[in-house]
Amino acid sequence: MTIEGLLFWLVAIPVVVLVLGALVLVHELGHFIAGRLSGVKVLEFAVGFPPRAKILHDDGETIYTLNYLPIGGFCRFEGEESDSDDPRSFSMAGLPKQVLILVAGVAMNVATAFLLFFLVAWLAAPSEALSEVYITPGGGAAAAGLSDGITIESIDGERFGFLNDGSVFSAIGERKGQTVAVGYVDAAGRHRTAQVEVNSDGKLGIQACQDPERTPKDCPWHVVITYGSTDPITAAGTAAGQTWTSLTLVAKAVGDLGAHIATQPTEAPQGVSGPAGIAQIVGVVVFDYGIVILILLAAILSANLALINILPIPPFDGGKIAIQVIKRAFGVQGVTAYEIVVNLVGFVLLFVFLGWITYFDILRMGGG
């Protein structure tokens, strides 16, 4: 491994641990708040996982602990993992309270995704721009007087990418034969607008290289990120849309992954990453894009965490809800041996899955 490669992972691993740990901790905070509001006894709220480093606070009912393994945290309720006759235990609580407590973690991650999307849309509003654009002789851009080296920022006043649907190219392609307002930055750094006719092929008359004979593979477009701002109302609408889009994309990915595992378990799944793959993505974002795009990635990961946790599969929250519903349907009270075994099997299968996906992550990164 090169020095650059080592530096990459020395930065990527701590950052991904910090980001995922914070999202897990937020999730557990949702359980904690719902438990307290429901009157269920919380025995421990922990930052990190054991071994325990120290007790931060003890209010006589709940201990707040700091642990050595920095991988999120946990919230431990009375009667959640073993029988308890305490009337305030989780096992003695009514089904509505149990469901509320379990769903609260998912709701907190959805709220976190919305908040992060909102802050980025409001204060940064990142979008794509085409940098170092060259002008094709005889095209619409040339006729409009555009010159080599410009950066195209918008089409008809609309910026594209990240928090906006579509891209610069799709926006142009949808306006065949029309005249569009091209917002650009000229070689002197001045923001300008030009009226450019889109030809019948959906092209402005621009190219990525000075040499028109070079292929897109040899000379790809230089896409850069530009930043701006927007009003809070617009930002809230954008955040709501992005949160919903993230959730639906995760749901589709989960369905595709299930079908892939059932039919092609020996082949790498497309578009799905495990811990190693996520760490690599985070490293690329940190080194190439910076904090704003890292916050966007954290929002997407929070939506991922929310949807995965609501799946009706133990040991996820959705699986725990399913178990509680089944128990109540059969009049079963307390923690049963069946419940313990099902959760244990779920944990084992989860770690098997993480090992499986990590294997393909390593292959993608050139590890085999």
Phi and psi in degrees as a GROMACS rama.xvg file:
@    title "Ramachandran Plot"
@    xaxis  label "Phi"
@    yaxis  label "Psi"
@TYPE xy
-74.7336  167.425  THR-2
-62.102  -39.7432  ILE-3
-63.6685  -41.2117  GLU-4
-64.3188  -41.3301  GLY-5
-63.8635  -43.5676  LEU-6
-62.2411  -39.5618  LEU-7
-55.5495  -50.2943  PHE-8
-74.5666  -29.1913  TRP-9
-66.2181  -25.7246  LEU-10
-90.9025  -44.4801  VAL-11
-63.7459  -44.7443  ALA-12
-64.076  -50.8758  ILE-13
-60.9503  -36.4383  PRO-14
-67.2565  -43.8785  VAL-15
-67.4541  -34.7041  VAL-16
-64.1589  -41.7409  VAL-17
-65.0008  -45.6979  LEU-18
-66.2678  -52.7119  VAL-19
-65.416  -38.0272  LEU-20
-61.1922  -41.8782  GLY-21
-64.9332  -39.9136  ALA-22
-68.1084  -38.7003  LEU-23
-66.2941  -40.3295  VAL-24
-64.3111  -39.435  LEU-25
-61.7766  -41.3587  VAL-26
-58.6631  -47.7263  HIS-27
-67.4001  -32.1435  GLU-28
-62.1354  -35.4754  LEU-29
-60.4955  -45.6618  GLY-30
-59.1996  -43.5833  HIS-31
-61.7392  -49.308  PHE-32
-62.783  -45.2158  ILE-33
-64.0591  -38.089  ALA-34
-63.0138  -46.0692  GLY-35
-62.8376  -44.457  ARG-36
-65.785  -28.3611  LEU-37
-86.6343  -6.14032  SER-38
81.2153  12.5075  GLY-39
-84.7779  137.023  VAL-40
-72.5305  122.671  LYS-41
-97.4748  117.538  VAL-42
-80.8596  -38.2783  LEU-43
-152.699  137.631  GLU-44
-120.383  118.658  PHE-45
-119.668  140.561  ALA-46
-99.2674  118.38  VAL-47
83.6672  177.107  GLY-48
-116.449  153.698  PHE-49
-55.65  155.399  PRO-50
-73.9547  149.896  PRO-51
-74.8117  135.988  ARG-52
-90.1502  -47.7372  ALA-53
-166.271  160.59  LYS-54
-91.5888  119.061  ILE-55
-79.4031  -35.5776  LEU-56
-162.959  150.33  HIS-57
-137.961  113.495  ASP-58
-95.8263  12.9823  ASP-59
96.0397  -18.6406  GLY-60
-124.346  -43.9113  GLU-61
-116.492  133.631  THR-62
-100.694  139.33  ILE-63
-108.932  116.455  TYR-64
-119.586  154.247  THR-65
-114.973  127.464  LEU-66
-117.415  164.118  ASN-67
-77.3655  -30.3339  TYR-68
-87.1312  110.169  LEU-69
-82.135  61.148  PRO-70
-123.615  61.5623  ILE-71
90.9557  -120.655  GLY-72
173.815  -171.721  GLY-73
-154.859  160.341  PHE-74
-125.272  120.989  CYS-75
-111.179  122.857  ARG-76
-101.794  150.707  PHE-77
-61.329  128.874  GLU-78
74.4434  17.6702  GLY-79
-84.9906  -36.3959  GLU-80
-113.344  -9.37355  GLU-81
-149.138  159.102  SER-82
-62.2166  145.012  ASP-83
-151.055  137.479  SER-84
-97.2726  9.17507  ASP-85
-65.291  125.324  ASP-86
-62.6535  -17.1424  PRO-87
-99.2307  11.3006  ARG-88
-76.2574  160.205  SER-89
-63.3435  -40.8699  PHE-90
-67.9477  -25.1474  SER-91
-91.459  -9.37016  MET-92
-70.7253  155.631  ALA-93
-69.5022  160.18  GLY-94
-58.2071  -42.3891  LEU-95
-57.5557  -40.777  PRO-96
-66.2925  -42.296  LYS-97
-61.3683  -45.1871  GLN-98
-64.5969  -42.4125  VAL-99
-57.8083  -46.3198  LEU-100
-63.2781  -42.6429  ILE-101
-71.9215  -36.6041  LEU-102
-74.5385  -24.2945  VAL-103
-60.5444  -34.0419  ALA-104
-65.2227  -42.7823  GLY-105
-63.3487  -45.2174  VAL-106
-61.1785  -36.7206  ALA-107
-66.5054  -37.7089  MET-108
-70.0504  -36.9545  ASN-109
-64.1393  -43.4012  VAL-110
-63.5813  -37.826  ALA-111
-65.5247  -42.7598  THR-112
-59.0219  -46.7969  ALA-113
-60.1409  -45.811  PHE-114
-61.8008  -44.5785  LEU-115
-66.4299  -43.1361  LEU-116
-60.0896  -41.9151  PHE-117
-62.2635  -47.1863  PHE-118
-62.6796  -41.5517  LEU-119
-67.4157  -44.555  VAL-120
-64.1625  -37.4715  ALA-121
-75.2184  -48.155  TRP-122
-99.088  -18.3225  LEU-123
-127.509  -38.0888  ALA-124
42.3662  61.4611  ALA-125
-67.9601  146.842  PRO-126
-150.816  166.559  SER-127
-84.9573  150.536  GLU-128
-142.824  148.344  ALA-129
-93.1076  115.894  LEU-130
-99.9528  154.712  SER-131
54.0104  48.5762  GLU-132
-77.4787  137.915  VAL-133
-108.983  149.586  TYR-134
-99.2878  130.374  ILE-135
-80.3676  124.62  THR-136
-58.1933  134.065  PRO-137
86.0065  -2.99634  GLY-138
-89.3002  178.889  GLY-139
-62.2771  -38.5308  GLY-140
-65.1593  -39.8246  ALA-141
-65.7285  -41.2949  ALA-142
-63.0697  -29.5174  ALA-143
-83.0618  -2.15867  ALA-144
87.8989  13.5397  GLY-145
-74.1615  149.285  LEU-146
-122.978  163.685  SER-147
-58.8752  148.791  ASP-148
92.865  3.10416  GLY-149
-76.4942  164.575  ILE-150
-118.927  117.026  THR-151
-85.1376  121.879  ILE-152
-105.761  -29.5367  GLU-153
-154.555  159.514  SER-154
-125.689  121.675  ILE-155
52.7802  40.0508  ASP-156
79.1975  0.492145  GLY-157
-103.892  124.879  GLU-158
-87.4601  157.436  ARG-159
-132.341  152.376  PHE-160
98.9094  155.745  GLY-161
60.4397  -80.9892  PHE-162
-101.491  14.4546  LEU-163
-128.258  147.201  ASN-164
-72.8855  148.164  ASP-165
85.0073  -168.192  GLY-166
-147.866  175.764  SER-167
-58.0945  -43.8188  VAL-168
-68.6931  -41.6628  PHE-169
-66.3372  -34.4033  SER-170
-64.1556  -39.9051  ALA-171
-69.481  -44.5482  ILE-172
-62.728  -25.4667  GLY-173
-80.8034  -3.56338  GLU-174
-120.594  41.4132  ARG-175
-58.0413  131.51  LYS-176
76.3452  1.91778  GLY-177
-101.814  164.308  GLN-178
-101.431  127.459  THR-179
-119.79  154.091  VAL-180
-89.5037  113.235  ALA-181
-97.062  115.2  VAL-182
-87.9017  127.285  GLY-183
-146.834  165.487  TYR-184
-112.718  124.473  VAL-185
-81.0465  179.45  ASP-186
-62.1704  -23.3045  ALA-187
-89.7818  2.34191  ALA-188
86.3216  11.5448  GLY-189
-91.4466  137.548  ARG-190
-82.2875  125.603  HIS-191
-136.674  168.467  ARG-192
-134.035  137.814  THR-193
-133.945  146.11  ALA-194
-90.0659  116.489  GLN-195
-124.368  134.947  VAL-196
-86.0727  129.446  GLU-197
-87.6953  129.096  VAL-198
-76.4644  179.723  ASN-199
-68.4199  -13.7326  SER-200
-92.6729  2.40648  ASP-201
78.2554  33.7736  GLY-202
-124.847  146.963  LYS-203
-87.1057  -16.8819  LEU-204
90.6627  42.55  GLY-205
-127.036  159.389  ILE-206
-144.843  161.989  GLN-207
-84.146  -23.5819  ALA-208
-128.141  157.631  CYS-209
-68.1238  -28.8628  GLN-210
-90.9501  106.033  ASP-211
-69.2803  -12.0639  PRO-212
-80.8583  -15.6618  GLU-213
-74.9102  143.339  ARG-214
-81.8882  160.191  THR-215
-57.1056  -30.4208  PRO-216
-68.3082  -39.9335  LYS-217
-77.3224  -24.2524  ASP-218
-141.418  75.5962  CYS-219
-72.0377  159.87  PRO-220
-63.9613  140.721  TRP-221
-90.7333  96.9149  HIS-222
-94.1046  127.42  VAL-223
-120.653  164.031  VAL-224
-102.091  130.558  ILE-225
-114.393  157.352  THR-226
-125.379  155.056  TYR-227
-155.209  -141.659  GLY-228
-160.842  168.058  SER-229
-148.529  174.602  THR-230
-81.297  156.999  ASP-231
-59.4586  -35.5802  PRO-232
-65.5644  -47.6703  ILE-233
-63.05  -40.9131  THR-234
-61.8669  -39.1763  ALA-235
-64.5341  -41.5755  ALA-236
-64.1672  -41.9132  GLY-237
-62.6161  -43.4521  THR-238
-63.3576  -41.4953  ALA-239
-62.8809  -43.7021  ALA-240
-64.32  -42.1615  GLY-241
-68.0337  -37.2338  GLN-242
-64.1974  -45.6286  THR-243
-63.6906  -43.1192  TRP-244
-60.473  -43.2453  THR-245
-61.8233  -43.4917  SER-246
-64.2904  -42.6398  LEU-247
-69.1115  -36.7833  THR-248
-66.0593  -38.5742  LEU-249
-65.0785  -42.6133  VAL-250
-59.6754  -43.4104  ALA-251
-64.9222  -41.7308  LYS-252
-63.2388  -38.7109  ALA-253
-64.0224  -43.2041  VAL-254
-62.543  -44.7688  GLY-255
-63.9611  -38.2707  ASP-256
-65.5052  -42.2956  LEU-257
-59.8668  -43.5803  GLY-258
-64.808  -37.4538  ALA-259
-65.5132  -45.2795  HIS-260
-61.5263  -37.7851  ILE-261
-71.8997  -30.7559  ALA-262
-110.779  -29.039  THR-263
-138.021  57.6883  GLN-264
-66.4092  -17.37  PRO-265
-93.3548  0.368519  THR-266
-110.79  150.996  GLU-267
-67.977  130.63  ALA-268
-72.2391  143.408  PRO-269
-87.8121  135.923  GLN-270
73.4009  14.7911  GLY-271
-126.096  132.199  VAL-272
-125.539  147.332  SER-273
-95.2982  -164.972  GLY-274
-55.3577  -42.0734  PRO-275
-66.8833  -42.6359  ALA-276
-64.7809  -40.1837  GLY-277
-64.0421  -41.1076  ILE-278
-60.5842  -40.4839  ALA-279
-64.6749  -43.5977  GLN-280
-61.5951  -43.8493  ILE-281
-62.3499  -41.4485  VAL-282
-61.2812  -43.6755  GLY-283
-62.0057  -43.3729  VAL-284
-62.2025  -44.998  VAL-285
-62.3212  -46.3398  VAL-286
-77.5096  -34.4097  PHE-287
-101.877  -24.411  ASP-288
-124.109  -32.31  TYR-289
97.7044  -171.855  GLY-290
-67.2276  -35.8278  ILE-291
-63.7376  -46.0514  VAL-292
-71.5332  -29.3474  ILE-293
-63.3973  -39.3814  LEU-294
-64.8478  -40.4523  ILE-295
-60.4694  -43.0202  LEU-296
-63.0526  -39.8535  LEU-297
-61.9719  -37.7567  ALA-298
-62.7589  -43.8174  ALA-299
-64.9453  -41.4461  ILE-300
-64.7522  -35.4394  LEU-301
-65.1231  -41.0782  SER-302
-64.4828  -39.4001  ALA-303
-57.0941  -49.0376  ASN-304
-62.1363  -38.656  LEU-305
-63.2776  -50.842  ALA-306
-68.8865  -39.8633  LEU-307
-63.0582  -38.8154  ILE-308
-71.4701  -19.7096  ASN-309
-89.2356  -3.92141  ILE-310
-61.4219  138.937  LEU-311
-78.0641  52.6771  PRO-312
-129.003  121.18  ILE-313
-63.0526  142.996  PRO-314
-97.2363  19.9178  PRO-315
-68.8431  162.801  PHE-316
-58.9743  -38.6547  ASP-317
-61.5497  -37.6167  GLY-318
-66.6515  -39.2392  GLY-319
-65.5323  -38.4915  LYS-320
-62.3677  -43.932  ILE-321
-59.8951  -41.3037  ALA-322
-63.5189  -44.3555  ILE-323
-63.6889  -40.0358  GLN-324
-63.6037  -44.1618  VAL-325
-63.3592  -42.0015  ILE-326
-61.3105  -43.9859  LYS-327
-67.3754  -34.8754  ARG-328
-63.1148  -30.7048  ALA-329
-102.251  8.47256  PHE-330
70.0497  28.2295  GLY-331
-92.922  133.087  VAL-332
-118.337  150.417  GLN-333
84.4202  -176.705  GLY-334
-94.158  120.797  VAL-335
-97.7216  160.322  THR-336
-62.662  -36.2942  ALA-337
-58.9608  -44.4456  TYR-338
-62.287  -42.6051  GLU-339
-62.8724  -44.48  ILE-340
-65.2368  -43.7253  VAL-341
-61.527  -43.5653  VAL-342
-65.8172  -37.991  ASN-343
-64.8674  -44.8284  LEU-344
-61.511  -40.3041  VAL-345
-60.5616  -42.5355  GLY-346
-62.2269  -43.3853  PHE-347
-62.1064  -46.1469  VAL-348
-64.3101  -35.1995  LEU-349
-63.3616  -44.5524  LEU-350
-69.6076  -32.4992  PHE-351
-63.8207  -44.1886  VAL-352
-61.7108  -43.8136  PHE-353
-61.9948  -38.5597  LEU-354
-64.6004  -41.156  GLY-355
-63.4389  -48.1177  TRP-356
-70.8978  -33.4005  ILE-357
-66.7463  -35.5164  THR-358
-57.1049  -45.0521  TYR-359
-73.1781  -31.3752  PHE-360
-58.5426  -45.0829  ASP-361
-66.0319  -38.917  ILE-362
-62.1766  -42.3754  LEU-363
-63.2785  -32.5207  ARG-364
-85.4768  6.56918  MET-365
86.7927  22.9038  GLY-366
-90.4871  5.4851  GLY-367
